[in-house]
């Protein structure tokens, strides 16, 4: 017996069966996605340039945020932000220098406690170009540290002094003429025999203050060091050919920047 009363039109209307909870959940989940999909299709011409660079933003931005999170748990968010930005400025120096000489490079990638790097998508054709790409990072990175140093007296915030000192030290360390460090790349256009001095310095530091990062630098620098003591092929000999003007230009930039950073380290320690 039907218990539903008739309506004014004389017919008995049965209520629609209730939607299952599963179907309701699916609708709630897919409805926003459908809206987003329609918007993407509608504005694909406008969004396409941004979507093209999304993987780059994910790789660089994601690794930057990961490094900031790691260092923030040790030193606090403001110092972590400044430190990662100084690294980013340093890597941008390599990027600009590489683009200037026509070398294709990847986006910067950040690794906590290891630093940051950009991958060369093609090998430099000669030592002069390799050295230019190598010194681009310390030049721009040192400028970033100088900016932090001048913000300290303007704001009175010791955070900027600490960041300046860190930036000077970071770029000075990278000028060590060892293997894949910036100084090792710069040394290819001055004298590859500088690698011997660099590996000696790293060895002394390892003996007096053992550090896992120093150990990795030491190990991965050995192949290039050993290459000095074997006969070079004709192609390798051509790679290291630089003009006297190029050698002197790079030497002035390299040793001048190194001297500046040593003085800047001393001054920033006094101010701090």
C-alpha positions in Angstrom: 0.0 0.0 0.0 1.4 3.4 -1.0 1.5 5.7 1.9 2.4 8.9 -0.1 -0.6 11.3 -0.3 -1.9 12.4 -3.7 -0.9 15.9 -4.8 -3.4 18.5 -6.0 -3.2 17.2 -9.5 -4.5 13.8 -8.3 -1.3 11.9 -9.0 1.0 10.3 -6.5 4.6 11.4 -6.8 7.4 9.2 -5.5 10.4 11.0 -4.1 13.6 10.5 -6.1 16.0 7.9 -4.5 18.7 9.6 -2.4 22.1 9.8 -4.1 24.7 7.4 -2.7 27.4 9.0 -0.6 30.0 7.7 -2.9 28.5 9.4 -5.9 28.2 12.7 -4.0 31.9 12.5 -3.0 32.9 11.9 -6.7 30.9 14.9 -7.8 32.4 17.1 -5.2 35.9 16.0 -6.2 35.6 16.2 -10.0 33.4 19.4 -10.2 36.3 21.8 -9.3 38.6 19.9 -11.6 36.1 20.3 -14.4 35.9 24.0 -13.8 39.7 24.3 -13.8 39.8 22.3 -17.0 37.3 24.6 -18.7 39.3 27.7 -17.6 42.5 26.2 -18.9 41.0 25.5 -22.3 39.5 28.9 -22.5 42.7 30.8 -21.6 45.2 28.3 -22.9 46.7 31.0 -25.2 47.4 33.2 -22.2 48.6 30.4 -19.9 50.8 28.4 -22.3 54.0 30.5 -21.7 53.6 30.0 -18.0 52.9 26.2 -18.3 56.0 25.9 -20.5 58.2 27.0 -17.7 56.3 25.1 -14.9 58.8 22.3 -14.7 61.7 24.8 -14.4 59.8 26.6 -11.6 59.1 23.3 -9.9 62.7 22.2 -10.0 64.3 25.5 -9.0 61.6 26.8 -6.7 61.0 23.5 -5.0 64.6 22.8 -4.3 65.0 26.5 -3.0 62.1 26.0 -0.6 63.4 22.7 0.6 66.8 24.2 1.4 65.2 27.2 3.1 63.1 24.8 5.2 66.2 22.8 6.3 68.2 25.9 7.2 65.2 27.6 8.8 65.0 24.8 11.4 68.7 25.5 12.3 69.1 29.3 11.9 65.6 30.7 11.5 63.6 31.7 8.5 65.0 35.1 7.8 68.6 33.9 7.7 67.6 30.9 5.7 65.8 33.1 3.1 68.8 35.5 2.8 71.3 32.6 2.5 69.4 30.9 -0.2 68.9 34.1 -2.1 72.7 34.7 -2.0 73.2 31.3 -3.5 70.6 32.0 -6.1 72.4 35.3 -7.1 75.7 33.4 -7.3 74.1 30.8 -9.6 72.5 33.5 -11.7 76.0 34.8 -12.3 77.0 31.5 -13.9 73.7 31.6 -15.9 74.3 35.0 -17.3 78.0 34.3 -18.1 77.0 31.1 -19.8 74.3 32.7 -21.9 76.7 35.5 -22.8 79.2 33.0 -24.4 76.5 30.9 -26.0 76.5 27.9 -23.6 73.2 26.3 -22.8 72.6 25.6 -19.1 69.9 24.1 -17.0 68.0 25.8 -14.2 69.7 26.2 -10.8 69.1 23.3 -8.4 69.7 23.6 -4.6 70.9 20.8 -2.3 70.9 21.3 1.5 74.4 21.3 3.0 75.9 20.9 -0.5 75.0 24.3 -2.1 73.6 24.9 -5.6 74.6 24.2 -9.1 73.6 24.7 -12.7 74.2 21.9 -15.2 75.9 22.7 -18.5 74.0 21.2 -21.3 77.0 21.3 -23.5 80.8 21.3 -22.8 82.7 24.6 -23.1 84.7 24.5 -26.3 87.9 25.9 -24.7 89.4 26.9 -21.3 88.7 30.6 -21.9 85.0 30.1 -22.1 85.0 27.7 -19.2 86.8 30.3 -17.1 84.3 33.0 -18.0 81.4 30.8 -16.9 83.3 29.9 -13.8 84.0 33.4 -12.6 80.5 34.7 -13.4 79.1 33.2 -10.2 81.7 34.6 -7.7 81.5 38.1 -9.4 77.7 38.4 -9.1 77.6 36.5 -5.8 80.2 38.9 -4.2 78.1 41.9 -5.4 75.1 40.4 -3.6 77.1 40.1 -0.4 78.2 43.8 -0.8 74.5 44.8 -1.0 73.8 43.0 2.2 76.8 44.7 3.8 75.5 48.2 2.9 72.0 47.3 4.2 73.5 46.7 7.7 74.3 50.4 8.6 71.1 51.5 6.9 68.9 49.2 8.9 71.0 48.5 12.0 69.9 44.8 11.6 72.8 42.5 12.3 71.2 39.9 10.1 72.5 41.8 7.0 76.1 41.8 8.5 75.8 38.0 9.1 74.6 37.5 5.5 77.3 39.7 4.1 80.0 37.8 5.9 78.5 34.5 4.8 78.3 35.7 1.2 82.0 36.8 1.2 83.1 33.4 2.7 80.9 31.4 0.3 82.4 33.1 -2.8 85.9 33.0 -1.5 85.7 29.3 -0.8 84.3 28.8 -4.4 87.4 30.5 -5.7 89.6 27.6 -4.5 91.4 26.3 -7.6 90.1 22.8 -7.2 88.3 20.5 -9.6 84.7 21.4 -10.2 84.7 24.4 -7.9 84.5 27.8 -9.7 88.2 28.4 -9.0 89.1 25.1 -10.6 87.3 26.2 -13.8 88.9 29.6 -13.7 92.4 28.1 -13.3 92.0 26.4 -16.7 92.6 29.8 -18.4 95.4 30.9 -16.0 97.4 27.7 -15.3 96.0 24.3 -14.7 98.9 23.7 -12.3 97.0 25.8 -9.8 95.0 22.6 -9.2 98.0 21.2 -7.3 97.9 24.1 -4.9 94.1 23.8 -4.5 94.1 20.1 -3.8 96.9 20.7 -1.3 94.8 23.3 0.6 91.8 21.0 0.6 94.0 18.2 1.9 95.2 20.3 4.8 91.7 21.4 5.7 90.5 17.8 5.6 93.3 16.9 8.0 92.7 19.7 10.4 88.9 20.1 10.1 87.4 16.9 8.6 84.2 17.6 6.7 82.2 15.3 4.4 81.8 18.0 1.7 85.5 18.7 1.7 86.1 14.9 1.2 83.7 14.8 -1.8 85.5 17.9 -3.3 88.9 16.2 -2.8 87.8 12.9 -4.3 86.1 14.4 -7.4 89.0 16.7 -8.0 91.5 13.9 -8.4 90.8 13.0 -12.0 91.5 16.5 -13.3 94.6 16.6 -11.1 95.9 13.3 -12.5 95.3 14.6 -16.1 98.2 17.0 -15.5 100.7 14.2 -15.3 99.8 12.3 -18.5 100.4 13.2 -22.1 97.6 15.3 -23.6 96.0 14.5 -26.8 96.0 17.1 -29.6 92.4 18.0 -28.8 93.1 18.5 -25.1 96.1 20.7 -25.9 94.0 22.9 -28.1 91.4 23.2 -25.3 93.9 24.8 -23.0 95.2 27.3 -25.6 94.6 30.9 -24.5 96.1 34.1 -25.6 98.4 36.1 -23.3 95.7 38.8 -23.1 93.0 36.3 -22.1 95.3 34.7 -19.4 96.2 38.1 -17.9 92.6 39.3 -18.0 91.4 36.2 -16.1 94.3 36.3 -13.7 93.6 40.0 -12.8 89.9 39.2 -12.3 90.6 36.0 -10.3 93.3 37.2 -7.9 91.7 40.7 -7.6 88.4 39.2 -6.6 90.1 36.9 -4.2 92.0 39.8 -2.6 88.8 41.8 -2.3 86.9 39.0 -0.6 89.7 38.4 1.9 89.6 42.1 2.9 85.7 42.1 2.9 85.8 39.1 5.2 88.0 41.0 7.6 85.9 44.2 7.5 82.6 42.4 7.8 83.9 40.5 10.9 84.7 43.8 12.5 81.3 45.3 11.7 79.6 42.2 13.0 
